[in-house]
Amino acid sequence: MNKSITILLAEDEPALGQIIKESLETRNFNVLLCENGQKAFEVYKNQNPKLLVLDVMMPKKDGFTLAKDIRKIDNTIPIIFLTAKSQTQDVVEGFTIGGNDYLKKPFSMEELIVRINSLLSRTKLQKTSEILK
């Protein structure tokens, strides 16, 4: 992967957000870190990220509401929910509103990176097949 791939990370816990941001940047991703869902929505509209990693429980706008708002604009951008909400109904809701993946806290950075790369590969394949049609 290269620096041209921008990830929007919405995480309200400053220490965790910084750890995730730095870990992804060491893998050559460009990371836009936002501390709440409202800010993340503004950054999304202005920066054109290729993938979203959204905490579910955030101030001003939670991750599920943020995803719903983004899905009204773009129904193809990959979304990974990153959350402590691990009840079955939470996971189901995440996928129902358009999430592509759901990672429960605590999590492994390596697992997050593998999931990001997998979604980016699938998105690239879908775009390639659409061009070939």
C-alpha positions as CSV (number, residue, x, y, z in Angstrom):
1,M,0.0,0.0,0.0
2,N,1.1,3.6,-0.4
3,K,0.5,7.0,1.0
4,S,-2.1,7.7,-1.6
5,I,-4.6,5.6,0.4
6,T,-6.3,7.8,2.9
7,I,-8.2,6.3,5.8
8,L,-10.6,8.3,8.0
9,L,-10.4,7.2,11.6
10,A,-13.1,8.4,14.0
11,E,-12.1,7.5,17.6
12,D,-13.0,9.6,20.6
13,E,-10.4,8.0,22.9
14,P,-7.3,10.2,22.2
15,A,-4.6,7.6,23.2
16,L,-6.2,4.8,21.2
17,G,-6.8,7.0,18.2
18,Q,-3.2,8.0,18.2
19,I,-1.9,4.4,18.5
20,I,-4.1,3.3,15.6
21,K,-3.1,6.4,13.5
22,E,0.6,5.8,14.1
23,S,0.3,2.0,13.5
24,L,-1.4,2.6,10.2
25,E,1.0,5.4,9.1
26,T,3.9,2.9,9.7
27,R,2.2,0.8,7.0
28,N,2.2,3.8,4.7
29,F,-1.5,4.8,5.0
30,N,-2.4,8.5,5.3
31,V,-4.7,8.7,8.3
32,L,-7.2,11.5,9.1
33,L,-8.0,11.2,12.8
34,C,-11.2,12.8,14.2
35,E,-12.3,12.8,17.8
36,N,-16.1,12.8,17.1
37,G,-18.6,11.8,14.5
38,Q,-19.6,15.4,13.5
39,K,-16.0,16.3,12.7
40,A,-15.5,13.0,10.9
41,F,-18.5,13.7,8.7
42,E,-17.0,17.1,7.7
43,V,-13.6,15.6,7.1
44,Y,-15.2,12.8,5.0
45,K,-17.0,15.4,2.8
46,N,-13.8,17.4,2.2
47,Q,-11.0,14.8,2.0
48,N,-12.3,11.9,0.0
49,P,-10.9,9.0,2.1
50,K,-10.8,5.5,0.6
51,L,-11.9,3.7,3.8
52,L,-13.5,4.5,7.1
53,V,-12.7,3.1,10.5
54,L,-15.5,4.3,12.9
55,D,-15.8,3.9,16.6
56,V,-19.5,3.4,17.4
57,M,-19.8,5.3,20.7
58,M,-18.6,8.9,20.1
59,P,-19.8,12.3,21.1
60,K,-21.8,14.6,18.8
61,K,-22.6,11.9,16.3
62,D,-22.2,8.2,17.0
63,G,-20.6,5.8,14.5
64,F,-23.8,4.2,13.4
65,T,-25.4,7.6,12.6
66,L,-22.3,8.7,10.9
67,A,-22.3,5.6,8.7
68,K,-26.0,6.1,7.8
69,D,-25.2,9.7,6.8
70,I,-22.3,8.7,4.7
71,R,-24.2,5.8,3.0
72,K,-26.7,8.4,1.8
73,I,-23.8,10.0,-0.2
74,D,-21.7,6.9,-1.0
75,N,-22.8,3.3,-0.8
76,T,-19.5,1.8,-1.8
77,I,-16.9,3.2,0.5
78,P,-15.7,0.4,2.9
79,I,-16.6,0.9,6.5
80,I,-15.1,-0.9,9.5
81,F,-16.8,-0.4,12.9
82,L,-14.4,-0.5,15.8
83,T,-16.2,-0.8,19.1
84,A,-16.7,-2.1,22.6
85,K,-20.3,-2.8,21.7
86,S,-20.2,-6.5,21.2
87,Q,-23.8,-7.7,21.7
88,T,-25.3,-9.6,18.7
89,Q,-27.9,-6.9,18.1
90,D,-25.1,-4.3,17.9
91,V,-23.1,-6.3,15.3
92,V,-26.3,-7.0,13.3
93,E,-27.2,-3.2,13.4
94,G,-23.6,-2.4,12.2
95,F,-23.9,-4.6,9.1
96,T,-27.6,-3.7,8.5
97,I,-26.7,0.0,8.2
98,G,-24.0,-0.6,5.7
99,G,-20.9,-1.6,7.6
100,N,-18.5,-4.0,5.8
101,D,-16.7,-5.3,8.9
102,Y,-17.1,-5.1,12.7
103,L,-14.1,-5.4,15.0
104,K,-14.7,-5.6,18.7
105,K,-12.4,-3.9,21.3
106,P,-9.9,-4.9,22.5
107,F,-8.5,-5.9,19.2
108,S,-5.1,-6.7,17.6
109,M,-3.6,-4.0,15.3
110,E,-2.5,-6.8,12.9
111,E,-6.1,-8.0,12.7
112,L,-7.3,-4.4,11.9
113,I,-4.6,-4.0,9.2
114,V,-5.5,-7.4,7.6
115,R,-9.2,-6.4,7.5
116,I,-8.3,-3.0,6.0
117,N,-6.2,-4.5,3.3
118,S,-8.9,-7.2,2.6
119,L,-11.6,-4.5,2.1
120,L,-9.3,-2.4,0.0
121,S,-8.5,-5.4,-2.2
122,R,-12.2,-6.3,-2.6
123,T,-13.1,-2.7,-3.4
124,K,-10.3,-2.5,-6.0
125,L,-11.5,-5.8,-7.6
126,Q,-15.1,-4.5,-7.7
127,K,-14.1,-1.3,-9.4
128,T,-12.0,-3.2,-11.9
129,S,-14.9,-5.6,-12.8
130,E,-17.2,-2.6,-13.2
131,I,-14.8,-1.0,-15.7
132,L,-14.6,-4.3,-17.6
133,K,-18.4,-4.6,-18.0
